[in-house]
Amino acid sequence: MKNKAEIFEKLVTILHKEFEIERSLMAPDSNLYTDLDLDSIDTVDLVIRLQEITGKRIEPETFKSVRTIEDVVDAIESLIKVG
């Protein structure tokens, strides 16, 4: 995952496969909680999956302000660039 487009596609794939969310519901501004119906446990599972893929530890503080798919993409992009 080198850029936002690749990160977005990977995230959409994870949300589709792991959480059975229809791809048509996912856009950068889709809210994880209200639009995609994720709960706090789903979010923890998503963070664990993203850590496995990136090989980076994601701090809980990073995800406290995350609300949309784009927020997740931005957080992952920042994490990858730091490392």
C-alpha positions as CSV (number, residue, x, y, z in Angstrom):
1,M,0.0,0.0,0.0
2,K,1.8,3.0,-1.3
3,N,-0.8,5.7,-1.8
4,K,-4.3,6.7,-0.7
5,A,-6.0,4.9,-3.6
6,E,-4.3,1.6,-2.7
7,I,-5.1,2.0,1.0
8,F,-8.7,2.8,0.1
9,E,-9.0,-0.3,-2.1
10,K,-7.5,-2.5,0.6
11,L,-9.8,-1.1,3.3
12,V,-12.9,-1.6,1.1
13,T,-11.8,-5.2,0.5
14,I,-11.3,-5.8,4.2
15,L,-14.7,-4.2,5.1
16,H,-16.4,-6.3,2.4
17,K,-14.8,-9.6,3.2
18,E,-14.5,-9.4,7.0
19,F,-17.7,-7.4,7.8
20,E,-19.8,-8.3,4.8
21,I,-20.5,-4.7,3.9
22,E,-21.6,-4.1,0.3
23,R,-19.0,-2.3,-1.8
24,S,-21.7,0.1,-3.1
25,L,-22.2,1.5,0.4
26,M,-18.5,2.4,0.7
27,A,-17.2,5.9,-0.3
28,P,-14.5,8.0,1.3
29,D,-17.1,10.0,3.3
30,S,-19.0,6.9,4.5
31,N,-19.3,6.9,8.3
32,L,-18.1,3.7,9.8
33,Y,-20.7,3.8,12.5
34,T,-23.9,5.3,11.0
35,D,-23.5,4.4,7.3
36,L,-21.7,1.0,7.6
37,D,-23.1,0.0,11.0
38,L,-19.8,-1.0,12.6
39,D,-19.7,-1.0,16.4
40,S,-16.7,-0.6,18.8
41,I,-15.8,-4.3,18.7
42,D,-15.8,-4.2,14.8
43,T,-13.5,-1.2,15.0
44,V,-11.1,-3.1,17.2
45,D,-11.2,-6.0,14.8
46,L,-10.5,-3.6,11.9
47,V,-7.5,-2.1,13.7
48,I,-6.1,-5.6,14.4
49,R,-6.5,-6.5,10.7
50,L,-4.8,-3.2,9.6
51,Q,-1.9,-3.8,12.0
52,E,-1.4,-7.2,10.4
53,I,-1.4,-5.8,6.9
54,T,0.9,-2.8,7.7
55,G,3.1,-4.5,10.2
56,K,2.8,-1.3,12.3
57,R,1.2,-0.8,15.7
58,I,-1.8,1.5,15.6
59,E,-2.2,3.5,18.8
60,P,-5.8,3.6,20.2
61,E,-5.6,7.4,20.2
62,T,-5.2,7.4,16.4
63,F,-8.5,5.8,16.0
64,K,-10.5,7.7,18.6
65,S,-11.2,10.5,16.1
66,V,-11.7,8.3,13.1
67,R,-15.3,8.4,11.8
68,T,-15.2,7.9,8.0
69,I,-13.4,5.6,5.6
70,E,-11.3,8.6,4.5
71,D,-10.2,9.1,8.1
72,V,-9.0,5.6,8.3
73,V,-7.1,6.0,5.0
74,D,-5.5,9.2,6.2
75,A,-4.5,7.5,9.5
76,I,-3.0,4.5,7.7
77,E,-1.2,6.7,5.2
78,S,0.4,8.7,8.1
79,L,1.4,5.5,9.8
80,I,3.1,4.1,6.7
81,K,4.9,7.4,6.0
82,V,6.3,7.6,9.5
83,G,7.7,4.1,9.3
